[in-house]
Amino acid sequence: MKKSLFDYSKRLLLKYRQGGAVKLTASLSILHSDYGFGIICDDYLHFSDDQRMALIRDIQLLLKRDVLTQEYFPQSRQDNAKSKRNEKDNSYAVSRDFILINSLQNFT
């Protein structure tokens, strides 16, 4: 799932908390075809609260992120470097839990 689709899904799911009907767009077509979200009828996508919760679960299983509360991060630093000047935005901060080990031996 791309960042733009993730952000669109977040806005949609926060705005329509009980389900609803939304005019069909390209992003909604992708959500319907890839994730089975909603029912298309007369250029509108209709969805219920159960379908909304199923989409939230699917996104959480796919990206390991909660679409309602967390932000989207690219999977790798290379992907992040394509759109930002600092590719280290997705790296972890140094803490006491990290240990740097240099070895003369090659472990395979």
C-alpha positions in Angstrom: 0.0 0.0 0.0 1.4 3.4 -1.0 1.5 6.4 1.3 -1.1 8.3 -0.7 -3.6 5.4 -0.4 -2.8 5.0 3.3 -3.4 8.7 3.9 -6.6 8.7 1.9 -7.9 5.6 3.9 -7.0 7.3 7.1 -9.1 10.4 6.2 -12.0 8.3 5.0 -12.1 6.0 8.0 -11.9 8.9 10.4 -14.6 10.9 8.7 -17.1 8.1 8.2 -17.1 6.3 11.6 -20.4 4.5 11.1 -20.1 3.7 7.4 -21.6 5.6 4.6 -21.7 6.4 0.9 -18.8 8.2 -0.9 -18.5 9.3 -4.5 -16.3 6.9 -6.3 -12.7 8.0 -6.9 -9.6 6.2 -8.1 -8.4 5.5 -4.5 -11.8 4.1 -3.6 -11.7 1.8 -6.7 -8.3 0.5 -5.5 -9.6 -0.1 -2.0 -12.6 -2.0 -3.5 -10.6 -4.1 -5.9 -7.6 -4.9 -3.7 -9.2 -5.1 -0.3 -12.8 -5.9 -1.1 -13.9 -2.7 0.7 -17.5 -1.7 0.2 -20.1 -2.1 -2.6 -20.1 0.0 -5.8 -23.5 1.2 -6.8 -24.3 4.2 -9.1 -20.9 5.8 -8.9 -20.9 5.6 -5.1 -19.1 3.3 -2.8 -21.3 2.2 0.1 -19.7 0.6 3.1 -20.9 -0.4 6.6 -19.2 -0.3 10.0 -18.2 -3.9 9.7 -16.5 -3.4 6.4 -14.7 -0.4 7.9 -13.4 -2.5 10.8 -12.3 -5.2 8.3 -10.3 -2.7 6.3 -8.6 -1.4 9.5 -7.6 -5.0 10.4 -6.3 -5.7 6.9 -4.2 -2.6 6.9 -2.8 -3.4 10.3 -1.9 -6.9 9.2 -0.3 -5.7 6.0 1.7 -2.7 7.4 1.9 -3.5 11.1 0.5 0.0 11.7 -2.8 1.3 13.0 -4.3 3.4 10.2 -6.3 5.6 12.6 -3.6 6.6 15.0 -0.2 6.0 13.4 1.6 7.6 10.5 2.8 5.8 7.4 6.6 5.2 7.0 8.2 3.7 4.0 9.6 0.2 4.4 13.2 1.1 3.6 15.6 4.0 3.9 16.0 3.9 0.1 12.3 4.5 -0.5 12.4 7.3 2.0 15.4 8.9 0.3 13.5 9.1 -3.0 11.0 11.6 -1.6 13.0 13.3 1.3 16.4 14.8 1.6 17.1 12.8 4.8 16.9 9.0 4.3 17.5 8.5 8.0 14.0 9.5 9.1 13.1 5.8 9.2 16.1 4.6 11.2 16.1 3.9 14.9 17.6 6.2 17.5 20.7 5.0 19.3 19.9 3.8 22.8 21.5 1.7 25.5 19.9 -1.4 24.0 22.2 -1.3 21.0 25.6 -2.9 21.1 28.2 -2.4 18.4 30.4 -5.5 18.0 33.4 -5.5 15.7 35.0 -8.8 15.0 38.0 -10.1 13.1 36.2 -13.3 12.3 33.7 -13.7 9.5 30.5 -15.3 10.7 28.2 -16.9 8.2 
